Amino acid sequence: MRGTLSAGPNPTSPRQWAHHPIVVAVAAMLAAGVIGLILAAVAGAAPNATMTALWEGMFGSDYAIGASLNVAATLMLVAVGFTIAHRAGLVNVGGEGQICAGGIAATAIGTTLTGTPAAITLPAVLIGAAAAGWLWAAIAAYLRVARGTSEIITTLLLNFVGLALVLLVVHEPALLRQPVTSSETLPQSEQLTAAAHLPLLGIERSPATIALWIAVVAAFGTAILVRRTALGTRLRAVGLNPDAAARLGLPVQRLRFLSLSAAGAFSGLAGGLLVATAPFVLAEGFSSGYGFSGLVVGLLARGSLAAVVAVSLLLGFLVSGGINLQLAANVPASTISVVESLMIVFIAGAAVWTYRRRRAEPSASPPVASVDTAELAGAPR
């Protein structure tokens, strides 16, 4: 038995390039960047000084480039998880809390496994971080499939719980706080054992680690999963029409649970990478809002894993440049947050514009892609 699903407009048509996720994301960034420059000028920074500080913060040194690549890797993993959940029709806004869960687990393992070779310690740290993120997101996933509770609300609220847990473990000596030797001892964990440190990429005078390659492999592996496998087809069917997918025999609730939990695993892994990178400690605010920035990347990418990689790199450099803006040009740090918010507004506006334009066009029979419904129905029960 074979069924059909609409494949939509031909993505190679010149008319469709204006609606491509990467094109729309870049356009949104440029528009938001222009407004950001205006806001910086209002704050008293000269445009030339603003642009120079931004450029120096992004590309001014090997250190700046390496720091930007590390940020991009973190955002990429959060966005990959967001894309998987979104594929099944769910929205994961809990990246921040899942990063916190992953960071706590990675720190607990990385400060405990002393004397163990790196071939065991580092994988254990990263697997533990991913497992903690998975379990953290599984709370919201269970409430979604068993109780019908909105995953947007539960994942959002779990962010605050995760942030509070980080505060608890780094301030409580019985948990992860480093031994207090004087009044100047910072409320943070001990350093992870050397075997748990992420290897550097080898760029001279650069903090860039293999986190970038881990994130890129995760993105392209996920792209193959969602586009070239039966599981990816089933997730898409659930996202498009869960009722129809259930009539085909798909385990809709199980697929939704797995997709949202997998999103948490990627964000948890991002948290593990953060604490396994210099200064190798868990401290208050270590997540730095990367969960919310990763959400921005996921929204801008609009389901395209290639766009996730590109937008993560762009936004990673933008975040690093924004830090230097505050230091060198006295531009308020909130300016970058405003720019990110404007990106979301612009991408939403572009989506509405695209939808209205398509409705205004004369109706025509779109190309139809054949999907084997027997394969869909063969999903595990």
C-alpha positions as a printed Julia matrix, in Angstrom:
381×3 Matrix{Float64}:
  0.0    0.0    0.0
  1.38   3.38  -0.91
  0.19   6.83   0.13
  1.19  10.33  -0.86
  2.36  13.33   1.05
  2.73  16.75  -0.51
  6.37  17.67  -1.01
  5.56  21.36  -1.4
  7.1   23.77  -3.9
 10.25  22.84  -5.75
 13.13  24.02  -3.48
 15.4   24.52  -6.51
 13.07  27.05  -8.12
 14.55  30.59  -8.18
 11.32  31.9   -6.66
 11.9   29.73  -3.59
 15.41  31.0   -2.83
 13.94  34.03  -1.06
 12.24  31.65   1.36
 15.21  29.33   1.97
 15.97  29.04   5.73
 19.59  30.13   5.36
 18.66  33.13   3.18
 15.91  34.2    5.57
 18.17  33.72   8.61
 20.97  35.82   7.12
 18.5   38.52   6.12
 17.05  38.54   9.64
 20.55  38.84  11.13
 21.5   41.71   8.85
 18.3   43.61   9.61
 18.66  43.02  13.35
 22.33  44.01  13.16
 21.49  47.34  11.56
 19.02  48.09  14.33
 21.64  46.98  16.87
 24.07  49.55  15.45
 21.41  52.22  15.78
 20.82  51.25  19.42
 24.58  51.36  20.08
 24.71  54.84  18.55
 21.84  55.94  20.79
 23.82  54.6   23.77
 26.64  56.94  22.8
 28.99  54.65  20.87
 30.31  55.87  17.54
 29.43  53.57  14.61
 33.1   53.15  13.67
 34.05  52.24  17.24
 31.12  49.84  17.46
 32.03  48.04  14.24
 35.71  47.88  15.21
 34.93  46.46  18.66
 32.52  43.92  17.15
 35.05  42.81  14.53
 37.86  42.55  17.08
 35.65  40.49  19.35
 34.79  38.07  16.54
 37.94  37.84  14.4
 40.54  40.09  16.01
 42.73  37.29  17.35
 43.15  33.54  17.39
 41.78  33.56  20.92
 38.63  35.43  19.82
 38.05  33.0   16.96
 38.53  29.99  19.22
 36.13  31.35  21.84
 33.55  32.02  19.12
 33.86  28.45  17.79
 33.29  27.05  21.28
 30.16  29.16  21.67
 28.95  28.06  18.23
 29.37  24.4   19.19
 27.19  24.87  22.26
 24.47  26.68  20.33
 24.61  24.06  17.57
 23.9   21.17  19.93
 20.96  22.96  21.56
 19.55  23.83  18.13
 19.96  20.25  16.86
 17.89  19.05  19.81
 15.29  21.73  19.18
 15.04  20.61  15.54
 14.47  16.97  16.47
 11.65  17.86  18.86
 10.16  20.27  16.35
 10.21  17.5   13.73
  7.68  15.66  15.89
  5.55  18.77  16.42
  6.97  19.73  19.83
  8.76  22.86  21.0
 11.67  22.51  23.42
 12.37  25.78  25.2
 14.15  24.05  28.08
 17.68  24.08  26.7
 18.96  26.21  29.58
 17.75  23.82  32.27
 18.99  20.8   30.32
 22.43  22.42  29.98
 22.44  22.88  33.75
 21.53  19.23  34.35
 24.25  18.09  31.96
 26.82  20.39  33.56
 26.05  19.12  37.06
 26.32  15.47  35.98
 29.53  16.09  34.04
 31.07  17.86  37.04
 30.08  15.09  39.44
 31.71  12.49  37.2
 34.72  14.6   36.2
 35.66  15.42  39.79
 35.15  11.84  40.99
 36.98   9.75  38.38
 40.51  10.62  39.45
 43.32   8.42  38.2
 41.23   7.02  35.37
 42.6    7.27  31.81
 41.17   9.94  29.52
 39.83   7.24  27.16
 37.39   6.31  29.93
 36.94   9.56  31.84
 36.07  11.94  28.99
 33.47   9.66  27.35
 31.98   8.98  30.79
 31.69  12.73  31.44
 30.01  13.42  28.1
 27.71  10.38  28.22
 26.71  11.27  31.77
 25.93  14.84  30.7
 23.79  13.63  27.8
 21.97  11.15  30.05
 21.23  13.88  32.61
 19.84  16.14  29.88
 17.75  13.23  28.56
 16.26  12.56  32.01
 15.63  16.27  32.62
 13.7   16.61  29.36
 11.95  13.27  30.0
 10.06  14.93  32.86
  8.4   17.34  30.43
  8.05  14.6   27.8
  6.19  12.33  30.23
  3.84  15.12  31.29
  3.18  15.87  27.61
  2.32  12.34  26.51
  0.69  11.11  29.72
 -1.12  14.22  30.95
 -1.33  16.44  27.89
  0.58  19.24  29.65
  2.12  21.76  27.25
  5.81  21.02  26.8
  6.42  24.73  26.27
  5.31  25.5   29.81
  7.02  22.56  31.5
 10.37  22.93  29.73
 10.34  26.67  30.38
  9.67  26.22  34.1
 12.28  23.48  34.37
 14.85  26.05  33.23
 14.47  27.9   36.52
 14.7   24.68  38.49
 17.92  23.76  36.68
 19.46  27.18  37.32
 18.51  26.91  41.01
 20.1   23.45  41.23
 23.39  24.85  39.93
 23.29  27.5   42.65
 22.6   24.82  45.24
 25.4   22.42  44.27
 28.1   25.11  43.95
 27.22  26.71  47.3
 26.72  23.55  49.34
 29.99  22.02  50.62
 28.32  18.61  50.94
 27.61  18.59  47.2
 29.99  19.96  44.56
 31.49  23.1   46.1
 35.26  23.18  46.26
 36.8   23.02  49.77
 36.61  26.39  51.5
 40.15  27.42  52.43
 39.54  31.13  53.03
 36.89  33.82  52.81
 37.99  34.42  49.22
 37.17  30.88  48.04
 34.72  31.18  45.16
 31.41  29.28  45.23
 32.23  26.86  42.43
 33.2   23.23  41.98
 36.68  21.81  42.0
 38.4   21.57  38.65
 37.6   18.51  36.6
 40.41  15.98  36.52
 42.83  16.5   33.64
 41.57  13.33  31.95
 38.14  14.98  31.6
 39.43  18.06  29.74
 38.37  18.4   26.11
 41.35  18.27  23.71
 42.15  21.5   21.88
 41.84  21.83  18.13
 45.52  22.72  17.91
 45.11  26.33  16.8
 47.96  28.35  18.31
 46.91  30.61  21.22
 43.3   29.53  20.8
 40.88  27.93  23.31
 38.97  26.13  20.52
 38.28  22.49  21.42
 36.95  19.42  19.65
 33.49  20.5   20.84
 33.06  22.04  17.38
 33.63  18.71  15.64
 31.34  16.91  18.08
 28.57  19.41  17.33
 29.07  19.27  13.55
 29.01  15.45  13.56
 25.86  15.55  15.69
 24.21  17.97  13.24
 25.01  16.0   10.12
 24.23  12.67  11.79
 20.84  14.04  12.79
 20.28  15.34   9.26
 20.8   11.82   7.91
 18.53  10.4   10.6
 15.59  12.72   9.94
 15.86  12.74   6.14
 17.16   9.3    5.16
 15.71   6.86   7.68
 12.3    5.4    8.45
 12.45   6.91  11.95
 12.84  10.38  10.46
  9.85   9.79   8.2
  7.76   8.67  11.15
  8.76  11.71  13.19
  7.75  13.96  10.31
  4.42  12.17   9.94
  3.73  12.7   13.65
  4.67  16.36  13.37
  2.49  16.98  10.31
 -0.64  15.19  11.51
 -0.53  13.08  14.7
 -4.1   11.83  14.22
 -3.36  10.52  10.73
 -0.09   9.02  11.97
 -1.96   7.19  14.73
 -4.43   5.79  12.19
 -1.45   4.43  10.25
 -0.39   2.57  13.38
  2.48   4.77  14.5
  3.23   4.96  18.24
  2.67   8.72  18.32
  3.15   9.23  22.05
  6.32   7.12  22.14
  7.82   9.01  19.22
  7.0   12.34  20.84
  8.51  11.21  24.13
 11.69  10.07  22.42
 12.04  13.23  20.33
 11.72  15.61  23.27
 13.99  13.49  25.45
 16.58  13.36  22.66
 16.45  17.17  22.5
 17.33  17.21  26.19
 20.23  14.82  25.6
 21.81  17.17  23.06
 21.44  20.15  25.39
 22.81  18.1   28.29
 25.81  17.2   26.15
 26.3   20.92  25.5
 26.42  21.44  29.27
 29.03  18.73  29.6
 31.16  20.36  26.91
 30.95  23.69  28.73
 32.37  22.36  31.99
 34.96  20.22  30.15
 36.33  23.43  28.6
 38.55  25.95  30.42
 38.33  26.86  33.27
 36.98  23.28  33.82
 34.68  24.16  36.72
 30.97  24.39  37.38
 30.08  27.9   38.52
 27.03  30.05  38.91
 25.87  31.31  35.5
 28.09  28.89  33.57
 25.29  28.29  31.04
 25.43  32.01  30.05
 21.99  31.94  28.42
 23.17  29.52  25.72
 19.95  27.54  26.03
 17.89  30.53  24.95
 20.39  31.51  22.24
 20.27  27.94  20.92
 16.5   28.29  20.76
 17.02  31.36  18.57
 19.26  29.3   16.27
 16.62  26.58  16.03
 13.91  29.09  15.18
 16.06  30.81  12.57
 17.08  27.5   10.96
 13.42  26.5   10.47
 14.1   22.78  10.48
 17.18  22.79   8.23
 20.21  21.12   9.83
 22.53  22.83   7.33
 21.06  26.13   8.46
 21.61  25.1   12.1
 25.35  24.78  11.43
 25.55  28.07   9.52
 23.42  30.11  11.93
 25.22  28.67  14.97
 28.55  29.84  13.58
 27.16  33.29  12.76
 25.49  33.72  16.12
 28.49  32.26  17.98
 30.74  34.92  16.52
 28.07  37.55  17.22
 27.87  36.58  20.89
 31.66  36.76  21.28
 31.7   40.09  19.47
 28.97  41.35  21.78
 31.13  40.67  24.83
 33.89  42.81  23.36
 31.33  45.5   22.5
 30.6   45.9   26.17
 34.28  45.98  27.15
 35.75  48.11  24.36
 32.91  50.36  23.21
 30.83  50.61  26.41
 27.78  49.26  24.61
 25.23  47.72  27.02
 25.31  43.92  27.05
 21.53  43.92  26.63
 22.02  45.18  23.07
 22.91  41.65  21.92
 19.79  40.29  23.62
 17.74  42.89  21.77
 19.36  41.85  18.48
 18.52  38.17  19.15
 14.92  39.08  19.98
 14.63  41.09  16.78
 15.87  38.08  14.81
 12.95  36.04  16.15
 10.5   38.8   15.29
 11.89  39.12  11.76
 11.88  35.38  11.15
  8.28  35.18  12.35
  7.37  38.07  10.07
  9.05  36.31   7.15
  7.07  33.16   7.86
  3.8   35.1    7.86
  4.79  36.85   4.63
  5.63  33.53   3.0
  2.33  32.0    4.11
  0.26  34.9    2.81
  2.11  34.98  -0.5
  1.52  31.3   -1.07
 -2.19  31.72  -0.33
 -2.36  34.62  -2.76
 -0.79  32.62  -5.58
 -3.09  30.73  -7.96
 -3.71  27.24  -6.75
 -1.72  24.62  -8.55
 -1.09  20.99  -7.98
  2.18  20.77  -6.07
  4.67  18.02  -6.74
  3.83  14.89  -4.83
  6.38  12.71  -3.11
  5.59   9.06  -2.69
  5.81   7.71   0.85
  5.53   4.06   1.69
  2.76   3.96   4.27
  3.46   0.28   4.86
  6.9    1.35   6.1
  5.28   3.93   8.37
  2.89   1.38   9.75
  5.81  -0.89  10.54
  6.99   1.29  13.41
  7.63  -0.51  16.7
  4.65  -0.61  19.03
